Amino acid sequence: MTSEARSFIPFARPDITEAEVDAVARALRSGWVTTGPETKAFEQEFAAYLGGGLHAVAVNSATAGLHLALEAIGIGPGDEVIAPTLTFTATVEVARYLGADARLVDVDPVTLNIDPGAIEGAITSRSKAILPMHYGGLSCDMGAIFAIARRHGLQVVEDAAHALPATHQGALVGQLPSAAAVFSFYANKTMTAGEGGMVVTRDEALAARMKVMRLHGISRDAFDRFSSRTPAWYYEIVAPGFKYNLTDIAAALGRVQLQRLPAFVQRRRQMAARYLRELKGLPLILPADAPVGDTHAWHLFVLRLSDAARVTRDDVIQRLSDAGIGTSVHYVPLHRQPYWRDRYGLTPEQFPHAERAYQRMFSIPLFTAMSDEEQGRVITALRAILG
């Protein structure tokens, strides 16, 4: 067996250094392991990274952040939110937590982001919000989405789990005029806190509501309450909240990763450029890059087989696995998932672009801890399979 066969390249691997290990150790030794000074500093630094003027609310997952954001803007029973079918279930399951329904729509065939035209066609008297998801790290057509939202009096909450630090017309996602944007720090994202997420908003009232609801509906910030030098045992429950706070252990890790984010971005762009250059000419549809002047976060590198391919998507995935290379599929569209399919009577024919993409798509490894040699192995294997 060759060394290549023995050395498996995973789909993703977190980029952790001794700096992160030391930061977590300091948090453990500090006596604060739950929400405390590290979390507060992480919120402040994250808002500053995006350019200021924002309130940042740290949470234990992006799913929690989406739930808090929808609750804060008043989504409830009988309401509808509009979202793409080509996303992870978290984007819309949070609407169901609140008794609202999801209207799933098709995607643009080039970018695989939500199709603004499909949004317009899905609006009903029950529609209250649009939930664009910036697929793979490429910003949606937010200009068109905001125009639709203004015309119909809808709120916009961005699922920005893939989008740190993507830009739209020169502005970072998170600085756009939506009600809120929600980022993820899951293990395979462009930066990680192990788990966790961050909600950002310009609306002070929304931020205040989310801070109360992330910790049981307690009227005072838990960190302030327990770090006060005066007796502060009294608190009030003002709403039936949730348990969504981020720990200081995770925040300590996230703070170091945030400092490293500029280098991460540069490395991801370099790796994406190499893939785009060296996979050109194969029977593949390569992912769309950001428009000139904008930044693609390159969370994912999603390939689609073209009509000229002589193998199936599943064949490619199996042969890459045989070569010691991990892959994934982003995503099995929600219209194919039993819960969403059966609840809303969805069929593949309603989503032709997402359905065609799903049949042909697979995601290949792109992570900052990946070596040039490992990326070369992926390219060589794809050329052997598709050449």
Secondary structure by P-SEA (a helix, b strand, c coil): cccccccccccccccccaaaaaaaaaaaacccccccaaaaaaaaaaaaaacccbbbbbcccaaaaaaaaaaaacccccbbbbbbccccccccaaaaaacbbbbccccccccccccaaaaaaaccccccbbbbbcccccccaaaaaaaaaaacbbbbbbcccccccccccccccccccccbbbbbbcccccccccccbbbbcccaaaaaaaaaaacccccccaaaaaaccccccccccccccccccccaaaaaaaaaaaaaaaaaaaaaaaaaaaaaaaacccccccccccccccccccccbbbbbcccccccaaaaaaaaaaacbbbbbccccccccaaaaaaccccccccaaaaaaaabbbbccccccccaaaaaaaaaaaaaacc
